[in-house]
Amino acid sequence: MTKKIIVLAVISLMFAACTQKEDKNAAQNLTMEQVQAEKGKPVRVDSVSQMKLDEIRSFSGSIEGMQQTNAISKMSDPIKSIKVGIGSTVKKDQVLAEFVYTGDNTGYQQAEEQVKLLEATTERLREVFAKGGLSKQDLEQAETQLKIAKMNLETARRATLVLAPASGVITDVKFKEGQVPGIGATLFTIARLDQVILTLPITSQDIGLMKKGASATVHLNGEAVTGKVTMVPMAADPVTRFFPVEVTFNNKERKLLPGMFVSAEITTRSIEGMAVPSDALVYQDGTYYIWTVQDGKALRKSVHSGISDKNYTQIVKGIEFSDIVMVQGMSKLNEGDKVLIVD
C-alpha cells in the first residue's frame, strides 16, 4: 500500500512539472504583437512647452582679410628677386620684389642720368648767381627742373620695384623669381589678419532674414569662432544676383585665413511660442504630424510648424499645452493602438 502511494505521488509531481513547462512554453510562444496588444506598444514621450526659439540657418562663403589689397605689376619683365614670403608682415611702401633691368625698362637709368646732369647744371648756376651773373628767376627755374627730374626718377624707381600698397600680412604670392608677369598682374596679396571678413552670397528669398549685428558662428577643428553680421547690402550683385552679406570675426589667433570656404550658423530670428522636441514631428505626404497619447491610446494630429533651433520646433497650430507628445516609437503605430509609456 505504501509503495502504491509513493508511485502515485511521483506521477502527480511529474504531471505538475509537465503542466508548468507547458504553461511556460505557451507564454514564450506569445508573439510580440500579442504582447503589445495586451500591454501596449512602447513609446517615449515629452511635454509641450512655452519657450524662446532662435532660428539658426547655415550659409557658406569665403574668408578675406580685413582691408585686403593687391600689389600689381607695372612692368612686363622678369622678376629679379622676391623679398618677402607668405606670412611676412610688411609696412606700406616696403620693397616686396625687384625686376631685372632689360631694354624695356631703361627709363630708370635715363631718369637717373637726367638727375645727375641737372644737379651739376644747377650747382654751376648757383655759383653764377652768387657772383651776380644770373637772375633769381633763372635759378629758380633750374631748381624746379631738378625737382621734376627727381620726381621722375622716383617714379621710374618705383616702376622697377614692387612696393607694398599698405601695411599688413602677405597672404598670397602669385609669381616666382625669373617669371615674367604681365602689366597689371597681381603679384602679392596683403591683408590685415587680426580681423577677417566672411562674405556670404545670400539669395533674394533669404536676404530679408539678415540683420546687422546678428551673431554668427563658424565651427573649425572642433572650436567655435563667433562674429557678427556687419554689412547687409541694399542691392544684389548685378552679375551673380546674390546679396554679398559680410560677417566680421576677430582673428588674433589667426584661426580663419583668407581663401577658406566655411559655413556660418547665423541666428536669423527669435520667437516666443509653443514648442515640442523636433523628434516629435513626422513628415508624411506634405504634412507634418505629431503623435499624442490620449487615454492610453495613440492619436495622430496634423500640425503647422514654425521656426526650429537645434532641438525644438515651434508649433503654430494643431496641439495644446496639455498634450503628451511621442518622441520615439511612432514608426509602427496606428491610430487607436494601445501604448505603453517607457522611460
C-alpha positions in Angstrom: 0.0 0.0 0.0 2.8 2.4 1.0 4.6 1.6 -2.3 1.5 2.4 -4.3 1.1 5.8 -2.6 4.7 6.7 -3.4 4.2 5.8 -7.0 1.1 7.9 -7.2 2.9 10.9 -5.6 5.7 10.6 -8.1 3.3 10.5 -11.0 1.5 13.6 -9.7 4.7 15.6 -9.4 5.7 14.6 -12.9 2.3 15.7 -14.2 2.5 19.1 -12.4 6.0 19.7 -13.7 4.9 19.0 -17.3 1.9 21.3 -16.8 4.1 24.1 -15.6 6.5 23.6 -18.5 3.7 23.7 -21.0 2.4 26.9 -19.4 5.9 28.4 -19.7 6.3 27.4 -23.3 2.9 28.8 -24.1 3.9 32.1 -22.6 7.1 32.1 -24.6 5.2 31.4 -27.8 3.2 34.6 -27.5 4.1 36.9 -30.4 5.3 40.4 -30.0 2.1 41.6 -31.5 0.1 39.8 -28.8 2.3 41.2 -26.0 1.9 44.7 -27.4 -1.9 44.2 -27.8 -2.1 43.3 -24.2 0.3 45.8 -22.6 0.7 48.4 -25.4 3.3 49.4 -27.9 6.3 51.0 -26.1 6.8 54.8 -26.7 8.8 57.6 -25.2 7.0 60.9 -24.6 7.7 64.5 -23.8 5.6 67.6 -23.0 4.6 70.7 -24.9 6.5 73.8 -23.7 6.4 77.5 -24.0 9.9 78.8 -24.9 12.0 81.2 -26.8 13.3 79.7 -30.0 16.3 81.1 -32.0 16.1 80.1 -35.7 19.6 79.2 -36.8 20.4 79.0 -40.5 23.6 77.9 -42.1 25.2 79.8 -45.0 28.6 79.2 -46.7 31.2 81.6 -48.2 34.8 82.6 -48.4 37.1 84.3 -45.9 39.0 87.5 -46.8 41.4 89.6 -44.8 40.4 93.0 -43.5 41.5 95.8 -45.8 42.7 93.3 -48.3 44.6 94.8 -51.2 46.9 93.7 -54.1 50.4 94.7 -55.2 50.3 94.7 -59.0 53.0 94.6 -61.7 53.6 97.8 -63.6 56.1 96.2 -66.0 56.3 93.0 -68.1 59.9 92.0 -67.3 61.5 89.1 -65.4 61.4 89.2 -61.6 64.9 89.5 -60.3 64.2 88.9 -56.6 61.4 88.5 -54.2 62.0 89.9 -50.7 59.0 88.5 -48.8 57.0 85.3 -48.4 53.5 84.2 -47.3 53.1 85.2 -43.7 55.6 88.1 -43.8 54.5 91.3 -42.0 55.2 94.4 -44.2 54.9 98.1 -44.0 53.5 100.5 -46.5 56.0 101.2 -49.4 58.2 98.3 -48.3 60.0 96.7 -51.2 58.4 93.3 -52.0 60.2 92.4 -55.2 62.5 93.8 -57.9 62.5 93.5 -61.7 65.6 92.7 -63.8 66.9 95.6 -65.9 66.2 95.0 -69.5 66.0 97.0 -72.7 62.3 97.6 -71.9 62.8 99.3 -68.6 65.7 101.7 -69.3 63.5 104.6 -68.1 65.1 104.4 -64.7 68.7 104.7 -66.0 67.6 107.6 -68.2 65.9 109.4 -65.3 69.0 108.8 -63.2 71.3 110.3 -65.8 68.9 113.3 -66.2 69.0 114.0 -62.5 72.8 113.8 -62.4 73.0 116.3 -65.3 70.6 118.7 -63.8 72.2 118.5 -60.4 75.6 119.5 -62.0 74.0 122.3 -64.0 72.0 123.7 -61.1 75.2 123.7 -58.9 77.0 125.7 -61.6 74.1 128.2 -61.9 74.1 128.7 -58.2 77.8 129.7 -58.4 77.0 132.1 -61.2 74.0 133.5 -59.3 76.2 134.1 -56.2 78.5 136.3 -58.4 75.6 138.2 -59.7 75.8 136.8 -63.2 72.3 135.1 -63.1 68.8 136.3 -62.2 67.0 134.6 -59.3 64.2 133.7 -61.7 66.5 131.7 -63.9 68.0 129.9 -60.9 64.5 129.0 -59.6 63.5 127.7 -63.0 66.6 125.4 -63.0 65.9 124.2 -59.4 62.3 123.4 -60.5 63.5 121.3 -63.4 65.8 119.4 -61.0 62.8 118.7 -58.6 60.7 117.4 -61.6 63.6 115.2 -62.7 63.9 113.7 -59.2 60.2 113.0 -59.1 60.5 111.3 -62.5 63.5 109.3 -61.1 61.4 108.2 -58.1 58.6 107.2 -60.5 61.0 105.2 -62.6 62.5 103.6 -59.5 59.1 102.5 -58.3 58.4 101.0 -61.7 61.3 98.6 -61.3 60.4 97.8 -57.7 57.2 96.3 -56.3 56.2 98.2 -53.2 53.6 97.3 -50.6 50.5 99.4 -51.1 49.5 99.1 -47.5 50.7 97.6 -44.2 49.6 94.1 -43.3 50.5 90.4 -43.8 51.4 88.8 -47.1 48.6 86.2 -47.7 49.5 85.2 -51.2 52.5 85.3 -53.6 51.5 84.7 -57.3 54.9 84.5 -59.0 58.4 83.2 -58.5 61.8 84.7 -59.3 62.6 84.6 -63.0 58.9 84.5 -64.1 57.5 87.3 -66.2 54.2 88.8 -65.1 52.0 90.9 -67.4 51.4 94.5 -66.7 48.5 94.8 -64.2 49.0 91.2 -62.9 48.6 90.6 -59.2 52.0 89.8 -57.6 51.1 89.9 -53.9 48.0 90.0 -51.7 48.2 91.9 -48.5 45.7 92.0 -45.7 45.1 92.6 -42.0 44.5 89.2 -40.3 43.6 90.4 -36.8 40.2 90.7 -38.2 38.7 88.8 -41.2 35.6 89.1 -43.3 33.3 86.2 -44.4 31.4 87.1 -47.5 28.1 85.1 -47.8 26.2 85.1 -51.1 22.5 85.4 -49.9 19.5 84.8 -52.2 16.6 87.1 -52.6 14.4 84.8 -50.6 16.8 84.9 -47.6 18.1 88.5 -47.6 15.1 89.7 -45.5 16.3 87.4 -42.7 19.7 89.1 -42.4 20.1 91.8 -39.7 23.1 93.9 -39.0 24.5 92.8 -35.6 23.2 89.2 -35.7 25.5 86.7 -34.2 27.3 84.1 -36.4 29.4 81.1 -35.5 31.9 79.1 -37.5 33.0 75.7 -36.3 36.6 74.9 -37.2 38.6 71.9 -36.0 36.2 71.4 -33.1 36.3 75.0 -32.0 33.7 77.7 -32.3 34.6 81.1 -33.7 32.0 83.8 -33.2 31.4 87.0 -35.1 28.7 89.5 -36.1 27.0 90.5 -39.4 28.5 93.9 -40.1 27.1 94.7 -43.6 23.8 93.9 -45.3 23.7 95.3 -48.8 20.7 97.1 -50.2 21.3 95.8 -53.7 22.3 92.4 -55.3 25.4 91.9 -57.2 24.4 92.6 -60.9 26.4 89.6 -62.1 25.6 86.9 -59.6 22.3 88.2 -58.4 23.2 87.3 -54.9 23.5 89.8 -51.9 27.0 89.8 -50.6 26.5 89.9 -46.8 29.6 90.4 -44.7 30.4 88.9 -41.3 33.3 90.2 -39.3 35.4 88.0 -37.0 38.1 89.0 -34.5 41.0 86.7 -35.5 44.0 87.5 -33.3 44.9 83.8 -33.2 44.6 83.5 -37.0 42.3 80.5 -37.0 40.5 81.9 -40.0 42.7 82.5 -43.1 42.0 84.2 -46.4 40.7 81.8 -49.0 39.0 79.4 -46.6 35.5 78.3 -47.6 33.4 77.9 -44.4 29.9 77.6 -43.2 28.5 80.1 -40.6 25.5 79.5 -38.4 23.5 82.7 -38.1 20.6 83.5 -35.8 18.1 84.9 -38.2 15.2 85.5 -35.8 13.8 84.7 -32.3 10.2 83.8 -31.4 8.5 83.1 -28.1 5.9 80.4 -28.5 4.6 76.8 -28.2 7.3 74.2 -29.0 8.0 70.5 -29.0 11.1 68.4 -29.4 11.9 68.2 -33.1 12.0 64.4 -32.8 8.2 64.5 -32.3 7.4 65.7 -35.8 6.7 63.2 -38.5 6.6 64.3 -42.1 4.3 62.4 -44.5 2.7 63.3 -47.8 3.5 67.0 -47.5 2.1 67.4 -44.0 3.7 67.4 -40.5 2.1 65.2 -37.8 2.6 64.7 -34.1 1.6 61.5 -32.3 -0.1 62.1 -28.9 -1.2 59.9 -26.1 -4.9 60.2 -25.0 -6.4 57.7 -22.6 -3.5 55.3 -23.1 -4.0 55.2 -26.9 -2.2 56.7 -29.9 -3.8 59.7 -31.6 -2.2 61.4 -34.6 -2.6 65.2 -35.1 -1.7 67.3 -38.1 0.2 70.5 -37.2 1.5 73.7 -38.7 5.2 74.1 -37.7 7.2 77.3 -37.4 10.9 78.0 -36.8 13.3 75.4 -35.4 16.6 75.5 -33.4 18.9 72.5 -32.9 16.5 70.7 -30.6 13.0 72.2 -30.7 10.4 73.2 -33.3 7.7 75.9 -32.9 4.1 74.6 -33.4 1.8 77.3 -34.7 -1.4 75.2 -34.8 -2.6 71.7 -34.1 -1.9 70.8 -30.5 -2.5 72.0 -26.9 -0.2 72.6 -24.0 -1.9 69.7 -22.2 -1.0 67.2 -24.9 1.6 64.4 -24.3 3.6 64.0 -27.4 5.6 61.0 -28.5 9.3 61.3 -29.4 10.2 57.7 -30.0 8.3 54.6 -31.1 5.9 56.2 -33.6 7.1 54.3 -36.7 4.7 51.3 -36.4 1.8 53.0 -34.7 -1.8 53.1 -36.0 -4.4 55.5 -34.5 -6.1 53.8 -31.6 -3.2 51.5 -30.8 -2.7 50.9 -27.1 0.6 52.4 -26.0 3.0 51.8 -23.1 4.9 54.8 -21.9 8.5 53.9 -21.1 11.3 56.0 -19.6 
